């Protein structure tokens, strides 16, 4: 046990431990956040805890695209002015945020909530592929844009989707290679994402 853990109370150590489990939060950052909250006004700490409880209690998955929402349909699916003939397939909800920030894409989305990864035990039945294929049956979709990450898992998922979609006769495109291999969409800059959307290729 390190010196800080020895000198801290059990409740402080517990909060440090829990914050350390969050993505991108290392031990030092967890300690800084914990001691910041200890010094913060009571109302700020209470508001943070209430926001965490609220987001867990009130959010759900959109019944159409499986994006995060607080109602039956997410804000994007509710907007009738979106191009109903295009679906962009992404791995995670935060990928939608990245693409929407660019402001170029006006179609619909589908969130898989993962990518095929045999080494991690994630198969085709573990992500939202069946639901995606159901959406293609209405005959309204003219183009599917595959925007899975440019990782081994993302590429494997893209190829699998391509094999499923091709017999239906729907155009399948893939984001252009302006995205370096290994890049996750949520971390790509706006210019790179814009070029990837503009230069999307037949897949």
N, C-alpha and C positions, 0 to 999 in steps of 0.2 A: 504494500500500500504506500502511495507516495506521500510526501510531506503535507500537501494541501488536503488530501483526503483524511489524514490523521487529525489535522487541526480543525477540520470542518465538522459541523453537526451532521447527524444522520439524515435530516431532512434536506440539508444543502447538498450532501453527497448524492442523495437520491435524484434530486433535480439535475445535477451535473451529469449523472449517469444517463438519465432519460434524454436530455438534450444532446448528449454525445452520440445517441443512436440515430439522430436525424441526419439526412443526407447533407454532406458538405460541412457538417459541424464536428470539428475535431475536439480533443480534450481541452485545449486552451480556450477555444471559442466557447465551449460549453461552460467553462468556469467564468469567463467574462460575462456571458449572458446571465448566468445565475446571480452573480454579484451585482450586476446592473439592476436586475429585478428586485433584489433585496433593498437597494437604495431608492428605487422608483417609488413614486406616490402610490398609496394603496389602490386608488381608483384605476391606475394604469395596469397594475398587476391583475386586478379583478376583471377589467375589460378584456385583457388578453386571455385569461382562463375562460371567460364566458364566450369569447369568440371561438375558441377551440371546441368547446362543448357544443356550441350552436352549429358549427360547420359539420360536425359529426352527426348531429341529430337531424338537421334540416336538408342536407344535400342527398341527392340520389343520382342514378344514371338516367339520362334521356332515353325514353322508350324507343326512339328512332335511331339515333346515332351513337348512344352510349357515352356522350360527353357528360361532364359534371353539370348538374342543374338543381334547382330547388322546386321544380314543377314537373309535370308530365313530359313536356318537351323543353329542350334547351332554347336559349334566345335565338340561336342561328336557325334551328329547325322551325321555329315559330314565324320566321320572316318569309312571307310569301314572295318577296322580290328577289330572293336568292335564286340562282340558276338551278332549277330542279333536274337538269339533265346531266349534271356532273357530280361525282362523289370523289372526294379526296380521302384516301385511307391512311390513317396515322396510327402510331403505336400507343401514344398516351395523350390524355386531355391537354397537357401543357404544350404539345406540338401544335394544337389548334391556336393557342394564344400566339405562338411565334408566327404562324402563317397569317393570322388575322392582322397582326401588327404591321405586316408588310403592306396590306391593303390592296393587293392585286387580285386575289382569288375571291370569287363571288358565288361559288357553288356550295354544295353540301359536304358534310364530313361523315366519316365512320371511324370510331375509335376501337381498335382491336384489344386494347389493354394488355399489351405484351407482344412478343415475337416468338416464333418457333425456335426453340433452343433445346435440342435433345440432351445436351450436357447438363442443363439445369432442370431437366424433367418437364419442360414445357412443350406439349404437343399441339397438334392442330385443334383438338377439342378443348384446350385450355384457354383459348382466346376467342374473340367474337367473330369467327369466320362464318359459322353457320348463319348467324343473324345477318351478316353482310350479304351473303349469297341470296337470302330471302328478299332483301331490298332490291336486288337486280331483277326480280321476277315480274315487276309491274310494267316492264317494257318502256319505261320513261327515261332510263339512264342511257346516255349516248357515249359517255367517256368516264373511265375510272382512272384517277391519278393516284399512283402508288407512291406514297411519301413516307415509307418506312425508313428507319435510320440506315445510314450507309455503313452498317456493321455486318459481320458474318450472319448474325441472327436476322437482321433486317433484310439482307439480300436473300436469304433462304426463304423468308416469309414472302417477299415480293415474287420470287419465282414460283412458289406454290400457288399464290393468288392468280398469277398469270395463267398457269395451267388450268385453273378452275374457270376463269372468265373467258378464255379464248374460244371454247366451243359455243358460247352464247352469241358471239359476234359483236360484242361491245368493244369499242376502242379502248386500249390499255396503254397509258403512258407512265413514264417514270420521271421523277425530278432529275434535271440535268446533272451532269457530273461536276458542276461547280462546287458541290459539297464534297470536301475531302473525305476519303474513306475513314471510317471510324467516328465521323461527326454525328452528334445527336442534334435533331432539329431545334430543340429548345435553346441550344447554345450558339446556333448559327446567327450571324449578323444579318441585318435587313437587306443589305446589298447582295450578299451571297444567296439568300433565299429568293429575292426578286429574280435574279438571273437563273436560278434553278427552276423557278416556275415558268419564266418566259421560254427557257430552252428545253422544257420537258420533251422527252423523246418517245417515239413509239417503242413499246416494250414487248 
